[in-house]
Amino acid sequence: MTPTIDSRSARNIATLDPKAQAAFSRFTLAAKVVAAAMGCDYIAIAGNRSWAAQDALYAQGRTKPGQKVTNARAGFSNHNFGIACDFGVFANGQYLDDSNPRLADKVHQACSEHAEDNGLAWGGLWESFPDTPHYEMATLLTLAQKRDRFQQKGSVL
């Protein structure tokens, strides 16, 4: 069976920098094959994020109720530059990252094997705050350089 990109993933990939969309589309198709072999689906659940939305997420668990979900303020997340996606693991319509995190982590790990081949870096390799659902375009730019380039050119790629 040939994998296809589901509508939710397609919508989130479409929010990305046009130069990032092809890499994320290729990765999504490869990851869907891996996830399907494990009885799951791999769906892009978040793409580009406005700076206001990023600050709202950052406030969660700090000045607003809920668990901390990010250590990145606005301008310090690659989602703000349209070069990052978060993926969720699903089975029978159920979000496994919450309901079965052990299986979800196994699926994220297995899918991450396709990241580098598609020019992506996997957040699961971060030492200080591993973020297994997160993938971003691999660049050699610092966040400061990305902010400058984004403000000057509208794109970091």
C-alpha positions in Angstrom: 0.0 0.0 0.0 1.4 3.4 -1.0 1.2 5.9 1.8 -0.6 9.2 1.3 -0.4 12.4 3.4 -3.6 12.8 5.5 -5.5 16.1 5.4 -4.3 17.3 8.8 -0.7 16.7 8.0 -1.2 18.4 4.6 -2.7 21.5 6.3 0.2 21.8 8.8 2.9 21.2 6.1 1.2 23.9 4.0 1.8 26.5 6.8 5.6 26.0 6.5 8.2 28.0 4.5 7.7 26.9 0.9 11.3 25.7 0.9 10.6 23.3 3.8 7.4 21.8 2.5 9.0 19.2 0.2 11.3 17.9 2.9 8.5 17.5 5.4 6.2 15.9 2.8 8.9 13.3 1.9 9.6 12.7 5.6 5.8 12.3 6.4 5.4 9.7 3.7 8.4 7.7 4.9 7.3 8.0 8.6 3.8 6.8 7.8 5.2 3.6 6.4 7.2 3.0 9.6 4.3 3.9 11.8 1.9 1.7 9.8 4.2 -1.3 10.3 3.8 -0.7 14.1 0.0 -0.5 13.8 -0.1 3.3 14.0 -0.4 6.5 12.0 2.1 9.5 12.1 0.4 12.8 11.7 1.8 16.4 11.6 -0.2 18.1 14.3 1.5 21.5 14.4 3.5 23.5 11.8 4.2 27.2 11.6 3.3 29.1 14.8 2.8 32.8 15.2 4.9 34.6 17.8 1.8 35.3 19.9 0.8 31.6 19.8 4.4 30.7 20.9 4.3 33.1 23.8 0.9 31.6 24.8 2.4 28.1 24.8 5.4 29.3 26.8 3.0 30.8 29.4 1.4 27.4 29.9 2.6 25.9 33.1 4.2 29.2 34.1 1.7 32.0 34.3 -1.2 30.0 32.9 -2.6 26.6 34.0 -1.4 23.4 32.5 1.8 21.5 32.0 4.9 23.1 30.5 5.0 22.2 26.8 7.9 24.3 25.6 11.0 26.1 26.8 10.9 28.5 23.8 9.6 32.0 23.9 8.5 33.7 20.7 11.4 34.0 18.3 13.2 31.2 20.0 11.2 28.4 18.3 11.8 27.1 14.8 8.0 26.9 14.5 8.1 30.7 14.4 10.2 30.6 11.2 8.0 28.0 9.4 10.7 25.3 9.5 9.4 22.9 12.2 6.6 20.4 12.6 5.4 18.4 15.6 4.0 14.9 14.9 1.6 12.8 16.8 1.2 9.1 17.0 -2.4 7.8 16.5 -4.1 4.5 16.4 -7.8 4.1 15.7 -8.2 7.8 16.0 -6.7 7.9 19.5 -3.8 10.2 20.3 -1.2 7.8 21.7 1.3 10.4 22.9 -1.1 10.9 25.9 -2.8 7.6 26.2 0.1 5.2 25.4 3.3 7.2 25.7 5.6 4.1 25.7 4.3 3.0 22.3 4.3 6.6 21.0 8.0 7.0 22.0 8.8 3.8 20.1 7.1 5.1 17.0 8.7 8.5 17.3 12.1 6.8 17.6 11.5 4.6 14.6 10.2 7.4 12.4 13.1 9.6 13.4 15.4 7.3 11.4 14.1 9.1 8.3 14.8 12.7 9.5 18.4 13.2 8.5 17.8 11.7 5.0 15.2 14.5 4.5 17.3 17.3 5.8 15.6 17.4 9.2 16.8 17.4 12.7 14.9 15.4 15.4 14.1 17.0 18.8 14.3 13.7 20.5 18.1 14.1 20.4 18.1 17.3 22.5 19.9 16.7 25.8 18.3 19.4 28.0 14.7 19.0 26.9 14.1 16.0 24.5 11.1 16.7 22.3 10.3 13.5 20.5 7.4 14.7 18.4 9.5 17.7 17.0 11.3 17.9 13.7 12.9 20.9 12.1 14.9 21.8 9.0 18.6 21.3 9.8 20.4 24.6 9.4 23.7 25.8 10.6 22.2 29.1 11.8 21.9 30.2 15.4 18.5 31.4 16.6 19.8 35.0 16.6 20.9 34.5 13.0 17.5 33.0 12.2 15.6 36.0 13.8 17.8 38.5 11.8 17.4 36.6 8.5 13.6 36.2 9.1 13.2 39.9 9.8 15.3 40.9 6.8 14.1 38.3 4.2 10.9 36.7 5.6 12.6 33.3 5.4 15.6 31.6 7.2 16.1 29.2 4.3 
